[in-house]
Amino acid sequence: MINIDHKNREDIIKSYAHRLLDDMDWDTLYTFAYETLVENKSRLNNTSLENEIKGYYPELLEDFPV
């Protein structure tokens, strides 16, 4: 077992992430990105979600009347 400490943990994670991404085809990468975004945005409270959407795609909120 390797010794993962605070100093090398970030480098190991970054190397692992690069390797995972390099081995993905475009469909897998798209699916991964989509699922990660949905999971991440699901954690936002309603105000934060609304503010983020307004910052990028305000017209999207018109499709969902309050």
N, CA, C and O of each residue as an XYZ file, in Angstrom:
264
protein
N       0.854     -1.172      0.000
C       0.000      0.000      0.000
C       0.905      1.243      0.000
O       1.904      1.302      0.718
N       0.530      2.233     -0.825
C       1.324      3.459     -0.876
C       0.918      4.385      0.267
O      -0.164      4.260      0.840
N       1.795      5.294      0.572
C       1.533      6.259      1.625
C       0.942      7.522      0.999
O       1.664      8.326      0.410
N      -0.361      7.688      1.127
C      -1.023      8.890      0.616
C      -1.115      9.880      1.764
O      -1.809      9.648      2.753
N      -0.408     10.977      1.613
C      -0.475     12.017      2.629
C      -1.034     13.287      1.997
O      -1.299     13.338      0.796
N      -1.203     14.292      2.814
C      -1.778     15.551      2.344
C      -0.975     16.142      1.186
O      -1.539     16.747      0.274
N       0.323     15.964      1.231
C       1.214     16.554      0.230
C       1.033     15.927     -1.157
O       1.031     16.648     -2.155
N       0.881     14.605     -1.237
C       0.795     13.969     -2.552
C      -0.626     13.587     -2.956
O      -0.845     13.168     -4.093
N      -1.587     13.721     -2.060
C      -2.968     13.329     -2.355
C      -3.525     14.060     -3.580
O      -4.096     13.427     -4.469
N      -3.366     15.369     -3.635
C      -3.900     16.145     -4.756
C      -3.250     15.722     -6.079
O      -3.937     15.610     -7.094
N      -1.954     15.490     -6.075
C      -1.262     15.047     -7.292
C      -1.756     13.674     -7.745
O      -1.925     13.440     -8.942
N      -1.986     12.773     -6.803
C      -2.493     11.447     -7.138
C      -3.893     11.554     -7.732
O      -4.193     10.906     -8.735
N      -4.746     12.366     -7.121
C      -6.118     12.547     -7.622
C      -6.094     13.138     -9.028
O      -6.828     12.677     -9.902
N      -5.267     14.147     -9.255
C      -5.186     14.768    -10.584
C      -4.677     13.781    -11.626
O      -5.207     13.732    -12.736
N      -3.679     13.010    -11.296
C      -3.149     12.010    -12.233
C      -4.200     10.956    -12.555
O      -4.351     10.548    -13.706
N      -4.919     10.521    -11.535
C      -5.980      9.536    -11.720
C      -7.090     10.101    -12.609
O      -7.576      9.417    -13.510
N      -7.487     11.348    -12.356
C      -8.530     11.986    -13.168
C      -8.097     12.104    -14.627
O      -8.882     11.823    -15.532
N      -6.852     12.517    -14.857
C      -6.344     12.608    -16.231
C      -6.377     11.248    -16.916
O      -6.776     11.145    -18.076
N      -5.967     10.222    -16.215
C      -5.945      8.877    -16.788
C      -7.354      8.414    -17.133
O      -7.586      7.861    -18.209
N      -8.305      8.642    -16.208
C      -9.695      8.267    -16.473
C     -10.240      8.979    -17.712
O     -10.863      8.357    -18.573
N     -10.001     10.278    -17.793
C     -10.507     11.053    -18.929
C      -9.848     10.635    -20.238
O     -10.514     10.551    -21.270
N      -8.561     10.375    -20.202
C      -7.847      9.951    -21.417
C      -8.385      8.634    -21.957
O      -8.349      8.395    -23.165
N      -8.881      7.781    -21.073
C      -9.372      6.466    -21.497
C     -10.853      6.455    -21.889
O     -11.369      5.420    -22.309
N     -11.539      7.591    -21.756
C     -12.968      7.648    -22.091
C     -13.173      8.041    -23.545
O     -12.452      8.881    -24.084
N     -14.183      7.413    -24.181
C     -14.586      7.892    -25.502
C     -15.537      9.068    -25.291
O     -15.921      9.358    -24.157
N     -15.923      9.752    -26.380
C     -16.732     10.968    -26.247
C     -18.095     10.709    -25.627
O     -18.569     11.520    -24.831
N     -18.737      9.592    -25.973
C     -20.052      9.295    -25.403
C     -19.965      9.079    -23.895
O     -20.813      9.553    -23.140
N     -18.941      8.365    -23.469
C     -18.750      8.121    -22.040
C     -18.417      9.417    -21.315
O     -18.910      9.662    -20.214
N     -17.583     10.242    -21.930
C     -17.215     11.524    -21.330
C     -18.442     12.427    -21.197
O     -18.625     13.080    -20.170
N     -19.283     12.466    -22.234
C     -20.508     13.269    -22.178
C     -21.414     12.776    -21.049
O     -21.929     13.575    -20.266
N     -21.605     11.465    -20.970
C     -22.463     10.890    -19.934
C     -21.920     11.206    -18.547
O     -22.679     11.564    -17.646
N     -20.621     11.076    -18.374
C     -19.993     11.385    -17.091
C     -20.192     12.851    -16.728
O     -20.561     13.168    -15.597
N     -19.950     13.744    -17.681
C     -20.108     15.178    -17.426
C     -21.563     15.502    -17.082
O     -21.825     16.253    -16.143
N     -22.500     14.944    -17.831
C     -23.918     15.187    -17.594
C     -24.323     14.726    -16.196
O     -24.945     15.481    -15.447
N     -23.974     13.501    -15.846
C     -24.348     12.964    -14.540
C     -23.699     13.744    -13.402
O     -24.319     13.955    -12.360
N     -22.457     14.170    -13.597
C     -21.768     14.962    -12.583
C     -22.434     16.316    -12.397
O     -22.605     16.774    -11.267
N     -22.812     16.961    -13.503
C     -23.498     18.256    -13.416
C     -24.849     18.126    -12.734
O     -25.191     18.949    -11.885
N     -25.621     17.109    -13.089
C     -26.937     16.917    -12.473
C     -26.777     16.685    -10.971
O     -27.516     17.260    -10.172
N     -25.824     15.853    -10.587
C     -25.591     15.594     -9.170
C     -25.160     16.862     -8.444
O     -25.648     17.157     -7.353
N     -24.244     17.609     -9.052
C     -23.747     18.847     -8.449
C     -24.858     19.879     -8.304
O     -24.998     20.496     -7.249
N     -25.641     20.067     -9.346
C     -26.709     21.078     -9.309
C     -27.834     20.657     -8.377
O     -28.525     21.515     -7.828
N     -28.036     19.354     -8.184
C     -29.063     18.871     -7.266
C     -28.757     19.233     -5.824
O     -29.662     19.279     -4.991
N     -27.508     19.488     -5.524
C     -27.090     19.847     -4.164
C     -27.297     21.329     -3.856
O     -27.230     21.727     -2.693
N     -27.546     22.150     -4.874
C     -27.739     23.584     -4.667
C     -29.112     23.854     -4.075
O     -30.074     23.149     -4.379
N     -29.203     24.873     -3.229
C     -30.534     25.273     -2.780
C     -31.213     26.027     -3.930
O     -30.557     26.393     -4.906
N     -32.501     26.255     -3.816
C     -33.267     26.850     -4.919
C     -32.747     28.217     -5.337
O     -32.694     28.521     -6.528
N     -32.362     29.044     -4.368
C     -31.856     30.383     -4.679
C     -30.549     30.302     -5.453
O     -30.376     30.999     -6.453
N     -29.633     29.461     -5.002
C     -28.354     29.305     -5.690
C     -28.547     28.745     -7.094
O     -27.885     29.179     -8.037
N     -29.452     27.783     -7.230
C     -29.732     27.206     -8.544
C     -30.291     28.269     -9.482
O     -29.842     28.395    -10.621
N     -31.264     29.030     -9.007
C     -31.858     30.085     -9.827
C     -30.809     31.124    -10.229
O     -30.763     31.535    -11.388
N     -29.972     31.550     -9.288
C     -28.938     32.538     -9.589
C     -27.936     32.017    -10.614
O     -27.507     32.760    -11.496
N     -27.566     30.759    -10.502
C     -26.625     30.199    -11.459
C     -27.239     30.125    -12.855
O     -26.592     30.465    -13.846
N     -28.490     29.677    -12.922
C     -29.161     29.598    -14.227
C     -29.311     30.989    -14.831
O     -29.079     31.170    -16.026
N     -29.695     31.966    -14.026
C     -29.825     33.345    -14.515
C     -28.510     33.864    -15.078
O     -28.508     34.660    -16.018
N     -27.397     33.422    -14.516
C     -26.091     33.875    -14.972
C     -25.684     33.297    -16.322
O     -24.877     33.899    -17.031
N     -26.224     32.150    -16.685
C     -25.819     31.492    -17.930
C     -26.947     31.401    -18.964
O     -26.746     31.716    -20.137
N     -28.117     30.975    -18.529
C     -29.232     30.749    -19.449
C     -30.540     31.259    -18.850
O     -31.416     30.457    -18.526
N     -30.692     32.579    -18.696
C     -31.899     33.101    -18.049
C     -33.187     32.715    -18.771
O     -34.242     32.593    -18.147
N     -33.099     32.523    -20.080
C     -34.295     32.148    -20.844
C     -34.815     30.771    -20.453
O     -35.988     30.470    -20.671
N     -33.965     29.939    -19.884
C     -34.375     28.607    -19.457
C     -35.458     28.674    -18.393
O     -36.347     27.823    -18.352
N     -35.384     29.682    -17.535
C     -36.361     29.817    -16.462
C     -37.742     30.174    -16.989
O     -38.734     29.960    -16.292
N     -37.833     30.712    -18.201
C     -39.132     31.036    -18.799
C     -39.927     29.774    -19.099
O     -41.156     29.813    -19.165
N     -39.232     28.654    -19.282
C     -39.900     27.383    -19.575
C     -40.536     26.759    -18.355
O     -41.300     25.801    -18.474
N     -40.228     27.296    -17.162
C     -40.723     26.732    -15.917
C     -41.350     27.845    -15.085
O     -40.701     28.407    -14.202
N     -42.617     28.164    -15.368
C     -43.265     29.273    -14.644
C     -43.384     28.969    -13.142
O     -43.532     27.821    -12.723
N     -43.313     30.028    -12.369
C     -43.393     29.900    -10.909
C     -44.831     29.871    -10.472
O     -45.112     29.767     -9.278
